[in-house]
Amino acid sequence: MKIALDAMGGDFAPQAAVDGAVLAAKALAGKAQIVLIGQEDAVRPLLQQHGADAENLILVSASQIIEMGEHPAKAYQQKQDSSIAVGYRMLHAGEVEAFCSAGNTGAMLVGAMFSVKPVPGVMRPAIANFVPKLHGGLGILLDVGANAECKPEMLEQFGELGSLYAQYVLGIERPKVGLMNLGEEEGKGTAITQATHQLLKVNPHIHFIGNIEGRDLFNDKADVIVCDGYTGNVMLKMAESIYDIMAEKQMLLDPFFNKFNYEAVGGSPILGINDNAIIGHGVSTPTAICNMLHQGYQMASSGISDQIKNTFKS
């Protein structure tokens, strides 16, 4: 198995990308091989600094970089030899089983939509993220930024996508799906969340437990939390800030709150596309890069993309 990494993506690339790839190569030795995609004159010397530890990494040349501030669609179209475009071509061709990048989020979404493409039947792919649970384990929250405004049918599909990921990647046998709302009662919320509730309630593919509130984010009430990308992104950034406050201001290290650190998981999978792609934080450290690559391996080995295809085909 081969897992690809955009070596030029992220605020600290290519150094952090190379260092993280070396860490991942050690952790996944005998299971997966890491493929670095980037400018050879920038990446090769960094690999050489690692000596024998980097011998099993593969370097694929890509002469261009999509910068963080560039227009995603225009840059992706015009820079076909960028590390992101090359990575998606390799993914689409089956040369790698997953593609990870801490680069331009919009370009990663554009590549997902126009290269590997959405699974037939999926209205809009979603970006998912993970929330630590008070009694252990992780839950999945989606969408967290790809779709700021959603139709009820899209939110219903997010429930299905999240449930499949929770089952096949997180190992939760019968994931509980909850709809984030401003009250637990069925009639609460906007016209969109009320309509979504009715769709989720009769969906045979999921175990829907009803509306949940913000206070339920970290308890065991729901394993899969459904919301639009605007709401999800606000909750995600708030959770990340809690870790920053605890660690930097209060100097308080706690096993539970440490899971709020973005480094712990490393990236956010794009769910509902025909293959495995993960978007990392722009400020990703080597630890975050390593964990993102490990997540790519978990997704590929679980066969989650095939499970999603099979579900939406029926």
Buried (B, 14 or more C-beta within 10 A) or exposed (E): EBBBBBBBBBEBBBBBBBBBBBBBBEBBEEEBBBBBBBBBEBBBEBBEEBEEEBEEBEBBBBEBBBEBEBBBBEBBEEBEEBBBBBBBBBBBEEEBBBBBBBBBBBBBBBBBBBBBBBBEEBBBBBBBBBBBBEEEBBBBBBBBBBBEEBBBEBBBBBBBBBBBBBBBBBEBEEBBBBBBBEEEEBEBBEEBBBBBBEBBEEBEBBBBBBBBBEEBBBEEBBBBBBBBBBBBBEBBEEBBEEBEEBBEEEEEEEEEBBBBBBBBBBBBBBBBBBBBBBBBBBEBBBBBBBBBBBBBBBBBBBBBBEBBBEBBEE
